[in-house]
Amino acid sequence: MTDDDSPKERALRAIDREGTVDLLRRAVATPSVTGGEGAIAGLLRDELEEIGLDAVELFDFVPGRPNVWGRWGGGDGGDGGEDHRLLFAGHTDTVEPFDWAERWRGTDREDPFAGVIAEDALWGRGAADMKAGVVASVAALKAIRRAGLRPKGEVLVAFVGDEESGVPGTGRSAGMKAIVGRIAAGEIPRPDFVVYAEPTTLDIYTAQIGFLIAEITVVGESAYFGLPWLGVDALKGAHRLLARLFAYSDELWARADHPLLGRAFALVTAIEGGGPIAVPETCRLSLIRKILPGETVEAARSEIEGIVGLFAMNEGVRAETAFPAGRDSRSGGRPSEVPAATPGVAHLERAVRAETGKRGVIKGAPFWAEASFFVHDLGIPAVYCGPGDIAECHTARERVEIEELIDAVRVYVSLIVDECGVE
């Protein structure tokens, strides 16, 4: 058998370029703003069933909002075979289109869900974040099937809702919590390695930041503007608290510098307070704290609570702090890191380099996403690697390069062959 006749080469030749682009166009044309993931989950279920996976299931993580997962390979019955399991994960929901239509008014890109191809890229809300990664993983399975092959180990896919935030009452990773819970309970096979296909331009993010959002309310006492000494000015108090929070951020910056993620900080993102012709009684601040591996969300929360509590005691005001963005921690999202020497990382790096010749650089994610559930809750190494540029996501320039999409399919095919084997 020549190299050109190897199972990997057969699978790579079987990639359906036009079919992959068409599937991404259909996925983008299926709106799935957080809370409305049903239609896209149904589309993906149908695609997985058409491939002929050993198991495909659509199930609600909350009523009316489904996840979809599938399993393929592992000997005749799909029960383990080569005893290695690889999981491709991704989220099906997107953020709102925001000002997309206004930005592209009068052009062929005006509709954020049209999936227009322009400038050698497919444009639309969710194209990069992260329907391209989801579609690439499905297309890789299709190519292996078209080549007449089957994984020796098991290949799993899990596509979940509720990852994005911004829609009230959502964005709590309820979909991922349901998947992780079922893996822990033995209802879904436990993978050995996870590729979460968030957009990384096909570099490999082995580390990610954690985060915590704090909403602080400073409460003074209002009084008539002509008699301000009768009140307690919440804006003045908040000004002094801001100075302390800025100093806290500087202190964080002076701590350890992570080789992949840089330095920690606390960024004040909003301030609101006051009213007409009276001493301001309340002022509200919002901040986000970047958390590095080696730190904990709980410790970051304690630091902020300590700063706010000491401020309130010294200033004679009341201050309330809430932490509204719990994910894999009750107060935020945990940082995570997987050693670059992990076998799955090495296989993925080799696959990316072989199929692209230029990507596959080990980096850190400047965002928080759901790989940390696998790392912390299940002890499974999980990394990010997918098509698309995170810098364009959530904007009116969201798109994915067609060549990068096809490269991602090639990378995933190569990884499946290396990790699980095919026959």
N, C-alpha and C positions, 0 to 999 in steps of 0.2 A: 504494500500500500504506500503510495507516495504521499508527501505532505499535503498535496492538493486534494487527496482523497480522505484525509483524516476526518473524523466526526466533527471536529470543530470547524474545519473549512467548509464541510457540507452544510452545517448549520448557518454559518456566516453567509454563504451564497444564497441560502433560502430566505434571507431577510427581504420582506416585501416593502420596498421603499414607498411606493405610492399608497399602499394600504395603511402603512404606519402614519403617513401624513394625513390621510383621510380620517383615520381614527382620532387623531388629535383634533382635527377640525370639528368632528362630531362631538368630541368631549367638550371643547370650548363652546360649541353651539348649544350645549346643555347647561344652562345656568345652574350654579350650585353655591350661591352665597350661603354662608353659615346658617344653618337652620333649615335649608332646603336641599339636602343632599340626596333625596330619594331617587330622582331621575338619573343622576350620574351613577349612583350605585347600581341601579338596574341595568344601565348600559354596560357597565363593567362585568356584572354577573353574566349577561348574555354573551359577551366576548369570551369570557373564561369557559363557559359551558360549550361554546362552539369549538374551542381548542380540544376539549375532551379531557379536562383534568379529572383526577380520581374523585375529588370532592370539591364542590362549590357551594357556598352558603351565604345567603343574604339574611341578616338578622338585625333587629332594632336594638340600638344601644339605649335609646329612649323612645317612647312611642312615636312612630311615624318618621324616625330618622335612622336609616340603616347603615351598617357596615357591610362589607363583602370580603370574604376570605376564600382562599382555595388552596388545594394541595395536589401535587403531581409527582409521581416517581416513587422510587424505593422498592424495586422488585415488582413481581407480578401483581401483588395486591396493594402496593403503596404503603407497606408497613415498616419501612426502614431501609431495606436494601443495603446500600453501602454505609448505612448508619451515619449519614451526615445530612444536616438540614440547613438550607439557606433560605432566608426570608427577605423578600422585597416588600417594603412598607411605604405608604404614602397617604396623604390626606386628600379627600375629594372636595372639600369646601374651599371657597375663595372669599376674598373681601369684596365689598361693594365696588361697582364700577367708578364711583365718585364722579369726577369731572371728565371722564373719558369722552363722552359724546360732545361736550363743548370743545374739548381740545382738538377733535378731529372733524368738527362740523363741516359738512359739504364735501368730505372726502370719502373714499371707499373704506376708510377705517372708522367711520362714525359709530357703527354698531359694535359695542365691546364684545359681543358674542357671535360675530360673523366668522371669525377665524380666517381673516383675510391674509393672503400671502403677498408680501411686499418686501422689497430689499432683501430677498433671500431668507426671509423669516416668516413665521406664522404669528400673527398678532391677535391679542384678545385677553380679556380678563381670565386669569387662571392658566394661560398658555405656559408660562414658566413656573408659576407657583400654584399647584405643581402638577398640572395635568400632563406635561411633557414627560416627567419622570415616571408617572403611573403608566402612561401609554407605552413608553419604552420598555418597561418590564413586561407588559402584556405582549408586545411585539416580539420580544426575545423568546418567550414561550411559544409563540406562533411559529417562529423560524425553526425552532427545534422540532416541533411537530411536523412542519412541512418537509423537513429533511428526513423524516421517517425515523426519528430518534426519540428516546425517552430517558429522563434522568435516572441514574442508578441510585443516587441519594434522593432525598425529597427536596423539592422546590416549593416554597410557600409564598403566597401573596396575601397581604392584609391592607385593605384600603378603607380608611376611617374618616368619619366626620368630626366636626367640632374642634378643629385645630386652630382656626383663625379666631381672632377676637374683634370686637367692634359692634356686634349685634347684641343688644341687651339680653341677658339671660343665657348667653351661649359663650363659647370660647373657654371651656373648662377642661378640654381634652377628654370629654366623656366617651367618645368613640375609642380612643386608645386605651383608656382605663378598662373598657369592656373587653378588648382584645387581650390585654395583659392579664386580666382576671381569668379569662378562659384558658390561657396558656398555663397559668399557675395552677388551675384546677385540673389540668390534663385533658381538657375538652378540645384544645387545638395543640398539635404537636409542638414541642419546644425546639426552636431553632438553635443552631450553633453559632450563627453569624447573621447580622441584620444589615442590609443596605437600605437606609431611608433616603428616598430619591428626591430630596429637596434640591433646589437649583444651586449648583456649585461650579458651573462651567466645567464639570467633569474633573475638578480637583477633588481631593479626598479630605473631608473635615473629620479628624479623629477626636477633636475636642470642641466643646461648646461652652459659651458663657451661661451662667445662671442669671436670674433677675428677681427683683422684688420691686413692686410698686407701692409707695406709701402715699396716702392722702391724709394730710394734716389740716385740722381746723383749729385756728387760734380764736378763742372766744374772750372778748373783753366786756365792756358795758357801754351802751350807747348813752349819749347825752346831747342836749341842745348845743348847736355849734357855737353859740355865744357864751356858753358856760362849759368849756371843754374839760375843766378840772374836775367836773362832777362825773366824768366817765373814765373808761379805760380804753385807750385807743388800740384796737386789734391790729391795725395796719402798722403802727409803730413797733408793736411787739413782733409782728411777722418780719419786719425789716431786720430786727436783731436776730431772729431765728434764721433768716436767710444767710446772714453773715456766718453764723455757726455752721450751717449746712455746707456753705461754700468751703469753709475751713476743713470740714470733715472730708469733703471730696478731695481736697489737696492732700490730706493725710492718707487717704486710700491710695492716691496716685503714687505716693512715696513708698508704698509697700512693695512687695515682690512683683517683678515683671514676668508674666508667663510667656514662654517662648513662642507660643502659637496664638495667644489671645491678648497679649499686651497687659495693660494695667487696669485695675478696678477704679471706679469712680461712682459718685452720686450726682445725677443730673436733675436739677429742678426744671420741670417741663411746663408748669403753669402756675399762675397766681391770680386770685380773684378775691375782691373784697370791697367793703365800703358801700355807701349809698348816698342819697341826697341830703345835704345840709344837716349833717349830724356826725357825732363822733362814731367812727366805724366800730361796729360791735363784733363782726366776724371777718376773718380772712382765711382763705383756703389755699393751700399749697399742694402741688403734686410733684413727686420725684420718682425716678427710677434708679435703682442701685444695680450696677454691674457686679456680678459675683463670679469669682474665679474658682477653678478646681483647687481643692484644699480649703476653701471657705465653705460655710454652710448658710443656707437661707435663714435658719433660726438665729445664727450668730449675727447676721446682718440686721435682722429684725430687732434683736436686742440692742444693738448699737444705736439704731435710729430711735427706738423707744427711750433709751437712756438720754440721748441728746434732747429730745422733745420734753421729757419729764423734768430734766434739770432746768431747761429754759423756763417752763411754766412756773416752777417753784421760785425761781429768781425774779421773774417779771411780775408775779402776782396775777397771772391770767390763767385761764383754763385752756388746755390743749388736748385735742382728741386725735388719735392716729388710727387709721384703718388700713388694712392690707387686702385689697379687693381682688387680686389677680392670682389666686391659688391655682396651681397646675399639678405637678407631681409632689408639691409640698403645699401645705395649707396656706402659705403666705406668698408663694411664687413658684419659680421653676429652678430646679437644681442644676448646677454645672456638672459636666461629665467629661471624661477623657478615657480613651482606649489606647493602649500602647501601640506604637507604630509597628512593633515586632509581632503583633498578633497575626497568626497565619492567614486569617481572612483578609486582613488589611494588605498583607504582602501579595496575596493572590489578586486582590482588586487593583493594587498599584501596578502589578505586572500586566493585567488585562487592559487598563487604561493606556499605559505606555505603548503596548503592542498595537492597539487599535487606533490610537490618535497620534502617537509619536511625539506628543508635546504636553499633554495634561497629566493628571495624576499626582500633582504636587501635594504633599501632606501639609494641611493648613488647619486653622481653627475657625469655627463658625462664629461670625459676629452677631449671631442671633441665638435665641432659644427655640428649640423645637423638641419633638417627642422622643428622640433617640434615648434620652435619659431615663425614660420608663424602663427600657430593656436593660440598660446598664445597672441602674440602682435597684429596681424592683425584682428583676429576674437574674441578674448577674450574667447577662449575655452581651458580648461586644457588639456595638452598633455604631455605624458611621454614616455620614451623609455623602452622597455622590450622585449627581444628577445633572441633566441638561438645563440650561438657563442661567441667567445672571441675577443674583439676589438684588443687585443695585437697581434693576429695572422693575422689580416686583412691587405691587400695590400702586403703581403709577400708570399714567396714560401712555407709557412707552413699553408696557409689558409685552414681551415677545420671546420666541425661541428660534434660534438659527436652525434652518432645516438640516444642514450638515451636522450640527451638534446633536440634534435629535437622533439622526441615524447612527452617529458615532456612539451614542448612549446605548442603542440597541445592540451594537456590535460588542461593546464593553460587557453588557449584561450576559449576552450569549457566551462570551469567552469566560466570564466568571463562573457561570453555571457549569460549564464543561470542566473547569479547573477544580471547583469546589465539590461538585457532586458526581462528576462523571456522567457519561451518556452511553447508551447502547442501542 
